[in-house]
Amino acid sequence: MTNKNKGIFFIILSSFGFALMSLFVKLSGDIPSMQKSFFRNLVSLAFAFYIIKKSKIGFKCKKENILGLVLRASFGTLGIIFNYYAIENLILSDATMLNKLAPFFVIIFSFFILKEKIKIWQIICIIIAFLGSLFIINPNLIIGLLNNTVPSTSLNSLPALIGVLGAMCAGLAYTMVRFLSLRGEKGAFIVFFFSMFSCLSILPFVIFDFKPMSFKQLIYLLLAGLFASLGQFAVTAAYANAPAKEISIFDYSQIIFSGILGYIVFNQTPDVYSFIGYVIICSVAVFMFFVNNKSKN
């Protein structure tokens, strides 16, 4: 397989893993987001530790990569917490769609961090994608603008806005994954450092705000952690094998997985405004993908 095909395979596998993670996070019920995040990363930490020990990669990193590892771990942790809050308070497909703004943030951050070129048409696409997200975040804002009236606001928009913030943090974290991979860090160690950093930073919040769980809730959280590990290792491998602009479109397969799971398990159906937002964002992503491929041929 070429590096690009490996990237495509791993990013679709990652999407499936993260869709199942979101399902089990939502099934776990009324548990603090910090507590959910801790168990998710605890499982990832165990898997990363096992893989490093088995492959004999070692637990050392290059000194010049320490700041990059800390930034990747910090923003990755924030992205998880914000995403879990959105999953708890939105329908599954809406939370997933907003999280899929991350590839657009990857393009922005790649311009500043990796010095990858960004073209005018890409900037226009990013703006259109964020306008599409407004249909999910606050349809009343769109309705007000179309009717030339003062748009109404609602606290119901808060979970969606936090979902966008989570996507921004995830976009920066993914950019740092590629940055670290290009500087020689192994994917397993990047995941290990991230998981360990996340567990240690969240632990104080979990201790002071721990909520007792039933056995079923514990199983759901462990399954969420298991599939999050699958998604995490797969997305790390994806961006390590190919540039974001070549494979990011396939990350949107998670929307299909989440939509199917949300309908089957929770009987959730997005409203018409959410569908409009989905179409706009996915259309822009597809357009960017084909233009990128055409420019390379």
MARDOVEX-493801 format. One line per 4 residues: number of its first residue (from 1); their letters; for each residue x, y, z of N, C-alpha, C. Coordinates in pm, whole numbers, padded with zeros to 5 digits. Each point is the difference from the previous one (the first is absolute). Last residue first. Layout:
residues N
NUM) A) X,Y,Z,X,Y,Z,X,Y,Z ~ ...
***
This chain:
residues 297
297) NKSK) -00220,01616,-00980,00014,-00079,-00122,00053,00086,-00116 ~ -00108,00172,00437,00120,-00085,00011,00028,-00078,-00127 ~ -00386,00281,00064,00118,00086,-00005,00129,-00080,00005 ~ -00422,-00215,00050,00018,00047,-00137,00129,00081,-00014
293) NNVF) -00137,-00146,00430,00047,-00112,-00082,00029,00043,-00144 ~ -00187,00317,00295,00136,-00035,00044,00058,-00112,-00086 ~ -00448,00118,-00067,00089,00104,-00050,00143,-00029,00036 ~ -00333,-00283,00168,00020,-00020,-00143,00091,00106,-00061
289) FMFV) -00111,00036,00463,00072,-00125,-00025,00030,-00018,-00148 ~ -00270,00361,00146,00141,00021,00032,00082,-00124,-00033 ~ -00466,-00032,-00046,00056,00091,-00101,00149,00019,00023 ~ -00240,-00241,00322,00015,-00079,-00123,00064,00086,-00109
285) AVSC) -00109,00216,00401,00109,-00095,00023,00027,-00083,-00126 ~ -00368,00293,-00002,00125,00075,-00003,00120,-00093,00016 ~ -00423,-00188,00050,00021,00040,-00140,00131,00076,-00016 ~ -00146,-00119,00436,00051,-00116,-00074,00028,00034,-00146
281) IIVY) -00194,00337,00272,00135,-00034,00048,00060,-00116,-00079 ~ -00449,00130,-00098,00095,00108,-00031,00142,-00041,00037 ~ -00351,-00295,00113,00021,00004,-00144,00103,00106,-00037 ~ -00139,-00033,00452,00078,-00118,-00040,00037,00009,-00148
277) GIFS) -00291,00327,00172,00138,00019,00045,00090,-00114,-00041 ~ -00457,-00042,-00083,00056,00104,-00089,00147,00025,00037 ~ -00240,-00288,00278,00029,-00064,-00129,00061,00100,-00098 ~ -00150,00164,00413,00122,-00079,00017,00039,-00068,-00131
273) YVDP) -00406,00228,00010,00112,00094,00002,00133,-00072,00019 ~ -00408,-00246,00015,00031,00043,-00136,00120,00095,-00002 ~ -00010,-00346,00404,-00103,00083,-00061,00050,00053,-00135 ~ 00150,-00486,00224,00033,00143,-00006,-00114,00080,-00064
269) TQNF) -00049,-00463,00281,-00002,00047,-00139,00029,00149,-00001 ~ 00018,-00474,00349,00025,00141,-00023,00000,00030,-00150 ~ -00048,-00417,00305,-00109,00047,-00086,00010,00150,-00025 ~ 00315,-00301,00239,-00073,00107,00070,-00121,00050,-00077
265) VIYG) 00277,-00372,-00163,00005,-00013,00146,-00089,00102,00070 ~ 00036,-00011,-00487,-00033,-00135,00047,-00013,-00006,00152 ~ 00133,00409,-00211,-00137,-00035,-00037,-00041,-00134,00059 ~ 00444,00150,00062,-00093,00086,00073,-00145,-00033,-00030
261) LIGS) 00343,-00222,-00242,-00004,-00044,00139,-00099,00082,00082 ~ 00073,00129,-00448,-00063,-00133,00004,-00014,-00048,00145 ~ 00233,00402,-00072,-00141,00017,-00035,-00075,-00132,00008 ~ 00467,00000,00062,-00070,00057,00116,-00149,00017,-00027
257) FIIQ) 00284,-00152,-00356,-00003,-00098,00109,-00083,00051,00118 ~ 00072,00299,-00351,-00088,-00109,-00043,-00013,-00103,00111 ~ 00301,00346,00068,-00136,00055,00003,-00101,-00109,-00039 ~ 00465,-00084,-00032,-00051,-00014,00138,-00142,00052,00011
253) SYDF) 00265,00041,-00397,-00075,-00126,00008,-00055,-00021,00141 ~ 00296,00358,-00133,-00143,00029,00007,-00086,-00126,-00003 ~ 00480,00019,-00055,-00035,00011,00141,-00150,00021,00017 ~ 00226,-00001,-00423,-00048,-00131,00043,-00034,-00003,00149
249) ISIE) 00194,00388,-00212,-00137,-00020,-00045,-00059,-00131,00053 ~ 00467,00131,00062,-00096,00048,00101,-00145,-00024,-00040 ~ 00437,-00092,-00243,-00080,-00110,00059,-00113,00048,00090 ~ 00329,00283,-00244,-00021,-00111,-00091,-00098,-00105,00055
245) KAPA) 00158,00398,00239,-00080,00044,-00115,-00032,-00114,-00096 ~ 00285,-00062,00391,-00142,00015,00032,-00084,00033,-00123 ~ 00459,-00281,-00056,-00041,00135,00039,-00150,00009,00021 ~ 00252,-00474,00083,-00039,00087,-00111,-00041,00138,00051
241) NAYA) 00172,-00360,00285,00027,-00057,-00133,-00031,00096,-00114 ~ -00078,00094,00469,00143,-00027,-00011,00036,-00049,-00140 ~ -00448,00076,00129,00069,00127,-00024,00151,-00017,-00004 ~ -00261,-00390,00085,-00047,00064,-00123,00079,00126,-00032
237) ATVA) 00069,-00238,00408,00063,-00067,-00114,-00039,00068,-00132 ~ -00206,00154,00387,00142,00031,00010,00075,-00062,-00118 ~ -00450,-00104,00051,00015,00136,-00052,00145,00046,00007 ~ -00106,-00430,00174,-00024,00004,-00143,00019,00141,-00057
233) FQGL) 00030,-00078,00468,00114,-00060,-00069,-00016,00010,-00151 ~ -00361,00155,00256,00119,00081,00025,00122,-00055,-00073 ~ -00419,-00237,-00007,-00004,00124,-00078,00127,00080,00012 ~ -00041,-00387,00264,00003,-00037,-00141,00004,00125,-00087
229) SAFL) -00065,00070,00450,00139,-00043,-00025,00016,-00040,-00146 ~ -00428,00098,00149,00077,00124,-00012,00147,-00031,-00028 ~ -00288,-00353,00095,-00017,00046,-00137,00067,00135,-00024 ~ 00025,-00181,00437,00053,-00099,-00094,-00008,00050,-00144
225) GALL) -00199,00253,00350,00146,00011,00000,00064,-00094,-00100 ~ -00460,-00030,00064,00030,00129,-00063,00151,00019,-00009 ~ -00150,-00368,00237,-00017,-00022,-00144,00028,00129,-00077 ~ 00001,00029,00463,00115,-00080,-00042,-00007,-00030,-00150
221) LYIL) -00363,00222,00195,00117,00087,-00004,00126,-00075,-00043 ~ -00401,-00245,00060,-00015,00093,-00113,00123,00090,-00013 ~ -00025,-00285,00373,00025,-00077,-00122,-00008,00090,-00123 ~ -00117,00189,00412,00143,-00027,-00004,00038,-00076,-00127
217) QKFS) -00454,00073,00089,00065,00124,-00040,00151,-00018,-00011 ~ -00252,-00362,00164,-00028,00021,-00142,00069,00127,-00050 ~ 00014,-00099,00460,00087,-00091,-00075,-00019,00020,-00150 ~ -00101,00425,00292,-00049,-00137,00001,00097,-00086,-00080
213) MPKF) 00159,00454,00258,-00052,-00056,-00125,-00056,-00139,00024 ~ 00132,00504,00282,-00007,-00147,-00002,-00067,-00051,-00127 ~ 00273,00461,00025,-00138,-00044,00011,-00003,-00152,-00009 ~ 00374,00428,00121,-00027,-00136,-00045,-00146,-00036,00023
209) DFIV) 00310,00412,00053,-00137,00003,-00052,-00040,-00138,-00052 ~ 00432,00095,00195,-00084,00094,00075,-00145,00004,-00049 ~ 00326,-00285,-00214,00003,-00030,00143,-00098,00088,00077 ~ 00072,00078,-00465,-00076,-00124,00022,-00011,-00031,00149
205) FPLI) 00270,00360,-00137,-00141,00034,-00019,-00089,-00122,00026 ~ 00474,-00059,00011,-00048,00081,00114,-00148,00035,-00010 ~ 00202,-00246,-00373,-00018,-00075,00125,-00047,00086,00118 ~ 00139,00140,-00460,-00143,-00010,00031,-00025,-00061,00138
201) SLCS) 00443,00045,-00182,-00056,00135,00009,-00148,-00002,00040 ~ 00239,-00410,-00071,00057,00071,00114,-00063,00138,00018 ~ -00124,-00264,-00378,-00044,-00065,00125,00049,00078,00122 ~ 00148,00146,-00427,-00143,00024,00018,-00050,-00059,00132
197) FMSF) 00446,-00082,-00133,-00017,00141,00033,-00146,00029,00033 ~ 00099,-00428,-00163,00054,00018,00134,-00020,00144,00048 ~ -00122,-00104,-00442,-00089,-00067,00094,00047,00019,00144 ~ 00273,00174,-00351,-00130,00069,00005,-00090,-00062,00107
193) FFVI) 00407,-00214,-00092,00023,00128,00068,-00130,00076,00018 ~ -00019,-00400,-00250,00032,-00027,00140,00017,00130,00078 ~ -00059,00025,-00468,-00125,-00039,00066,00024,-00023,00149 ~ 00376,00085,-00259,-00084,00121,00000,-00131,-00028,00073
189) FAGK) 00291,-00360,-00077,00046,00084,00111,-00081,00129,00008 ~ -00091,-00298,-00353,-00036,-00063,00127,00043,00086,00118 ~ 00123,00131,-00446,-00142,00018,00030,-00040,-00055,00134 ~ 00503,00182,-00092,-00083,-00114,-00036,-00145,00022,00045
185) EGRL) 00381,00383,-00144,-00064,-00066,00113,-00091,-00113,-00049 ~ 00271,00322,-00281,00054,-00129,00040,-00063,-00070,00119 ~ -00106,00420,-00258,00124,00020,00076,00047,-00128,00068 ~ -00403,00024,-00253,00102,00048,-00093,00135,00020,00069
181) SLFR) -00374,-00114,00262,00036,-00113,-00086,00110,00038,-00098 ~ -00185,00335,00275,00086,-00090,00078,00045,-00120,-00084 ~ -00305,00303,-00194,00123,00072,00031,00099,-00092,00071 ~ -00436,-00157,-00074,00080,-00003,-00124,00134,00070,00022
177) VMTY) -00294,00014,00359,00034,-00141,-00027,00087,-00008,-00124 ~ -00187,00415,00115,00120,-00030,00077,00043,-00146,-00016 ~ -00400,00140,-00198,00112,00068,-00067,00131,-00031,00071 ~ -00396,-00150,00197,00034,-00081,-00117,00116,00062,-00078
173) ALGA) -00173,00245,00365,00064,-00123,00048,00044,-00088,-00117 ~ -00252,00386,-00090,00135,00037,00041,00078,-00124,00047 ~ -00451,-00060,-00108,00074,00038,-00120,00144,00036,00031 ~ -00299,-00084,00356,00037,-00124,-00068,00082,00030,-00124
169) CMAG) -00181,00365,00230,00106,-00061,00080,00049,-00129,-00065 ~ -00368,00208,-00199,00118,00085,-00015,00119,-00059,00076 ~ -00420,-00204,00050,00056,-00027,-00133,00126,00082,-00024 ~ -00242,00081,00394,00064,-00131,00006,00065,-00038,-00132
165) LVGI) -00262,00385,00017,00125,00023,00071,00079,-00130,00014 ~ -00429,-00028,-00178,00090,00065,-00096,00137,00025,00064 ~ -00336,-00167,00281,00038,-00102,-00098,00096,00055,-00105 ~ -00195,00294,00306,00107,-00077,00066,00047,-00112,-00092
161) LAPL) -00364,00243,-00145,00118,00086,-00003,00119,-00070,00065 ~ -00415,-00215,00022,00050,-00001,-00137,00126,00085,-00013 ~ -00230,-00011,00416,00065,-00128,-00028,00059,-00006,-00141 ~ -00244,00400,00114,00126,-00017,00072,00066,-00136,-00026
157) SNLS) -00440,00171,-00156,00113,00006,-00092,00131,-00031,00069 ~ -00420,00040,00226,00010,-00130,-00066,00117,-00004,-00097 ~ -00143,00391,00235,00101,-00077,00070,00016,-00139,-00061 ~ -00163,00416,-00301,-00050,-00095,00099,00116,-00071,00065
153) TSPV) -00182,00447,-00354,00105,-00088,00052,-00059,-00088,00108 ~ -00177,00305,-00467,-00016,-00039,00140,00112,-00093,00040 ~ -00007,00406,-00387,00003,-00143,00029,-00015,-00029,00148 ~ -00204,00412,-00291,00102,-00023,00102,00001,-00148,00035
149) TNNL) -00152,00117,-00492,-00043,00035,00134,00114,-00025,00098 ~ -00064,-00110,-00493,00045,00137,00028,-00053,00050,00133 ~ -00035,-00446,-00207,-00120,00084,00011,00032,00145,00030 ~ 00348,-00326,-00034,-00076,-00012,-00124,-00123,00090,00000
145) LGII) 00264,-00028,00393,00075,00068,-00106,-00076,-00004,-00132 ~ -00180,-00236,00368,-00004,00144,00023,00070,00077,-00110 ~ 00021,-00472,-00004,-00137,00045,-00030,-00010,00152,00015 ~ 00405,-00204,00127,-00018,-00004,-00145,-00136,00055,-00039
141) LNPN) 00085,-00047,00455,00088,00104,-00054,-00015,00007,-00151 ~ -00217,-00342,00237,-00071,00128,00015,00082,00117,-00055 ~ 00179,-00449,00026,-00085,00026,-00117,-00073,00134,00008 ~ 00451,-00192,00232,-00114,00087,00036,-00083,00031,-00124
137) IIFL) 00350,-00349,00009,00022,00071,00126,-00122,00078,00044 ~ 00011,-00228,-00421,-00004,-00097,00110,00007,00073,00134 ~ 00031,00246,-00395,-00130,-00067,-00008,-00016,-00102,00112 ~ 00412,00225,-00063,-00099,00084,00069,-00139,-00062,-00006
133) SGLF) 00380,-00183,-00232,-00010,-00044,00140,-00103,00082,00077 ~ 00113,00114,-00448,-00084,-00119,00007,-00020,-00048,00141 ~ 00299,00347,-00078,-00136,00050,-00017,-00099,-00116,00005 ~ 00449,-00109,00005,-00041,00055,00129,-00138,00064,-00007
129) AIII) 00186,-00169,-00398,-00022,-00111,00094,-00046,00052,00136 ~ 00129,00312,-00329,-00130,-00060,-00033,-00032,-00114,00097 ~ 00424,00199,00036,-00104,00096,00042,-00139,-00058,-00026 ~ 00369,-00246,-00153,-00004,-00003,00146,-00110,00093,00052
125) CIIQ) 00090,00002,-00462,-00065,-00125,00041,-00014,-00009,00152 ~ 00243,00360,-00182,-00143,00015,-00030,-00077,-00123,00045 ~ 00466,-00018,00031,-00053,00094,00100,-00150,00018,-00019 ~ 00228,-00248,-00321,-00010,-00076,00124,-00057,00087,00112
121) WIKI) 00094,00196,-00417,-00121,-00082,-00009,-00018,-00086,00125 ~ 00392,00266,-00040,-00120,00083,00020,-00125,-00085,-00002 ~ 00444,-00253,00149,-00041,00081,-00114,-00130,00074,00030 ~ 00454,-00215,00276,-00146,00004,00000,-00044,00099,-00108
117) KEKL) 00471,-00316,00158,-00065,00109,-00070,-00151,-00011,00009 ~ 00352,-00171,00378,-00064,-00050,-00121,-00079,00113,-00064 ~ 00272,-00012,00422,00034,00084,-00115,-00053,-00057,-00132 ~ -00056,-00146,00475,00076,-00082,-00093,00043,00075,-00125
113) IFFS) -00244,00232,00346,00096,-00086,00071,00090,-00078,-00096 ~ -00353,00305,-00153,00083,00072,00096,00112,-00086,00059 ~ -00312,-00188,-00311,00059,00117,-00065,00097,00071,00094 ~ -00262,-00355,00158,00111,-00051,-00080,00071,00115,-00073
109) FIIV) -00399,00083,00245,00117,-00014,00087,00122,-00053,-00076 ~ -00408,00042,-00239,00040,00131,00052,00127,-00011,00083 ~ -00195,-00397,-00158,00054,00077,-00112,00052,00136,00047 ~ -00226,-00269,00311,00131,-00058,-00032,00066,00079,-00112
105) FFPA) -00443,00098,00117,00096,00061,00092,00141,-00053,-00025 ~ -00340,-00196,-00239,00014,00138,-00048,00097,00077,00090 ~ -00115,-00444,00121,00089,00004,-00117,00019,00141,-00057 ~ -00310,-00065,00373,00142,-00011,00034,00091,00004,-00123
101) LKNL) -00491,-00016,00031,00061,00126,-00042,00151,-00004,00024 ~ -00303,-00347,00138,00063,-00017,-00131,00044,00132,-00062 ~ -00243,-00031,00412,00137,-00046,00022,00075,-00017,-00132 ~ -00456,00108,-00012,00078,00115,00047,00145,-00038,00025
97) MTAD) -00294,-00344,-00119,00017,00093,-00111,00083,00120,00041 ~ -00127,-00318,00330,00102,-00053,-00091,00029,00097,-00112 ~ -00348,00102,00296,00128,00009,00071,00114,-00047,-00089 ~ -00435,-00051,-00169,00036,00142,00009,00137,00017,00067
93) SLIL) -00188,-00435,-00019,00048,00043,-00132,00039,00147,-00001 ~ -00189,-00195,00400,00131,-00057,-00032,00055,00053,-00133 ~ -00319,00309,00294,-00019,-00130,-00060,00134,-00045,-00058 ~ 00045,00313,00415,-00052,00010,-00136,-00034,-00141,-00050
89) NEIA) 00197,00080,00433,-00108,00099,-00008,-00058,00020,-00139 ~ 00371,-00306,00130,-00099,-00014,00107,-00124,00085,-00025 ~ 00378,00031,-00290,-00068,-00129,-00017,-00112,-00017,00102 ~ 00282,00376,00039,-00091,00014,-00113,-00078,-00129,-00023
85) YYNF) 00334,-00004,00327,-00110,00087,00045,-00103,00016,-00113 ~ 00392,-00231,-00100,-00088,-00081,00085,-00118,00083,00051 ~ 00336,00221,-00246,-00078,-00090,-00087,-00097,-00085,00082 ~ 00304,00280,00228,-00101,00081,-00069,-00090,-00088,-00087
81) IIGL) 00364,-00210,00213,-00094,00050,00101,-00114,00077,-00066 ~ 00358,-00145,-00277,-00081,-00113,00048,-00107,00048,00097 ~ 00316,00314,-00155,-00089,-00041,-00108,-00093,-00113,00042 ~ 00343,00143,00292,-00110,00098,-00005,-00101,-00039,-00108
77) TGFS) 00388,-00260,00023,-00082,-00020,00119,-00119,00095,00002 ~ 00318,00049,-00342,-00073,-00123,-00018,-00093,-00028,00117 ~ 00296,00361,00023,-00115,00032,-00086,-00080,-00126,-00032 ~ 00385,-00060,00265,-00086,00101,00063,-00124,00026,-00083
73) ARLV) 00345,-00289,-00168,-00075,-00060,00109,-00099,00098,00062 ~ 00293,00153,-00340,-00090,-00101,-00056,-00089,-00059,00109 ~ 00334,00297,00136,-00107,00071,-00071,-00100,-00099,-00059 ~ 00381,-00179,00205,-00085,00063,00101,-00116,00073,-00066
69) LGLI) 00328,-00187,-00280,-00076,-00106,00067,-00096,00058,00102 ~ 00301,00294,-00212,-00101,-00048,-00094,-00088,-00108,00061 ~ 00369,00155,00248,-00104,00104,-00008,-00112,-00044,-00093 ~ 00377,-00285,00027,-00078,00002,00125,-00113,00102,-00005
65) NEKK) 00361,-00113,-00332,-00141,-00029,-00027,-00088,00008,00124 ~ 00487,00053,-00019,-00058,00111,-00078,-00149,-00022,-00030 ~ 00261,-00334,00227,-00019,00118,00084,-00068,00114,-00075 ~ -00092,-00516,-00118,00103,00099,-00028,-00029,00126,00080
61) CKFG) -00164,-00468,00199,-00029,00085,-00114,00118,00095,-00022 ~ -00128,-00515,00256,00074,00125,-00008,-00042,00078,-00124 ~ -00119,-00460,00162,-00082,00107,00057,00073,00134,00001 ~ 00012,-00483,-00328,00063,00078,00107,-00088,00117,00041
57) IKSK) -00038,-00392,-00327,00025,00135,-00051,00075,00083,00104 ~ -00168,-00487,-00024,00130,00047,00050,00039,00136,-00060 ~ -00410,-00292,-00037,00077,00038,-00118,00139,00051,00035 ~ -00305,-00129,00345,00010,-00114,-00092,00089,00032,-00119
53) KIIY) -00097,00339,00322,00080,-00106,00061,00023,-00115,-00098 ~ -00284,00349,-00135,00139,00048,00009,00090,-00108,00059 ~ -00463,-00087,-00018,00058,00001,-00134,00146,00044,00002 ~ -00249,00010,00406,00020,-00138,-00046,00070,-00002,-00135
49) FAFA) -00129,00417,00175,00109,-00057,00080,00034,-00140,-00049 ~ -00374,00214,-00186,00124,00060,-00049,00120,-00057,00074 ~ -00430,-00133,00142,00031,-00055,-00131,00134,00054,-00052 ~ -00162,00174,00406,00036,-00140,00017,00038,-00063,-00134
45) LSVL) -00165,00441,-00002,00133,-00005,00062,00047,-00145,00014 ~ -00439,00083,-00149,00097,00031,-00104,00142,-00009,00053 ~ -00348,-00045,00310,00006,-00118,-00087,00103,00021,-00111 ~ -00083,00362,00276,00065,-00104,00079,00014,-00129,-00082
41) NRFF) -00238,00377,-00167,00145,00010,-00019,00076,-00105,00081 ~ -00475,00019,00034,00033,-00014,-00142,00151,-00002,-00019 ~ -00172,00097,00425,-00008,-00143,-00030,00036,-00027,-00146 ~ -00016,00453,00135,00105,-00072,00073,00000,-00149,-00035
37) SKQM) -00342,00284,-00168,00127,00020,-00070,00112,-00078,00067 ~ -00424,00006,00205,-00005,-00077,-00124,00134,00009,-00073 ~ -00049,00266,00376,00007,-00141,00041,-00002,-00091,-00123 ~ -00061,00462,-00062,00137,-00025,00043,00017,-00148,00034
33) SPID) -00431,00162,-00104,00084,-00016,-00119,00144,-00032,00037 ~ -00413,-00143,00328,00078,00119,-00039,00094,-00028,-00118 ~ -00452,-00275,00042,00128,-00004,00070,00081,00121,-00045 ~ -00477,-00230,-00123,00029,00125,00071,00124,-00015,00089
29) GSLK) -00056,-00347,-00420,-00094,00080,00078,00059,00120,00071 ~ 00146,-00382,-00317,00046,-00003,00140,-00082,00092,00089 ~ -00049,-00034,-00485,-00070,-00106,00074,00037,-00001,00149 ~ 00225,00293,-00299,-00138,00045,00019,-00079,-00102,00081
25) VFLS) 00437,-00113,-00115,00005,00117,00088,-00141,00048,00031 ~ 00055,-00341,-00316,00011,-00050,00136,00013,00114,00102 ~ -00022,00112,-00463,-00120,-00075,00037,00007,-00042,00146 ~ 00377,00201,-00195,-00105,00098,00029,-00128,-00068,00046
21) MLAF) 00355,-00276,-00144,00035,00068,00124,-00111,00097,00041 ~ -00032,-00205,-00418,-00038,-00092,00108,00035,00059,00137 ~ 00135,00245,-00371,-00146,-00005,00000,-00051,-00092,00111 ~ 00465,00027,-00080,-00050,00117,00072,-00153,00006,00002
17) GFSS) 00214,-00351,-00246,00032,-00010,00143,-00057,00116,00080 ~ -00038,00010,-00468,-00085,-00105,00054,00022,-00014,00150 ~ 00280,00294,-00233,-00137,00052,00004,-00097,-00101,00060 ~ 00449,-00131,-00079,-00009,00094,00112,-00142,00052,00015
13) LIIF) 00097,-00262,-00372,-00002,-00084,00119,-00013,00086,00125 ~ 00059,00224,-00398,-00134,-00059,00002,-00015,-00092,00122 ~ 00421,00186,-00075,-00092,00106,00043,-00145,-00048,-00002 ~ 00356,-00290,-00141,00007,00027,00143,-00100,00108,00043
9) FIGK) 00039,-00111,-00464,-00046,-00115,00077,-00007,00032,00149 ~ 00189,00324,-00284,-00144,-00011,-00021,-00058,-00115,00083 ~ 00470,00055,-00004,-00065,00110,00073,-00150,-00008,-00010 ~ 00254,-00301,-00252,00008,-00034,00143,-00071,00107,00082
5) NKNT) 00047,00085,-00452,-00101,-00102,00023,-00001,-00048,00144 ~ 00335,00305,-00127,-00131,00064,-00007,-00111,-00100,00028 ~ 00446,-00152,-00031,-00022,00073,00125,-00138,00066,00002 ~ 00038,-00434,-00299,00070,00127,00005,-00028,00068,00132
1) M) -00002,-00542,-00063,-00083,00120,00000,00087,00125,00000
***
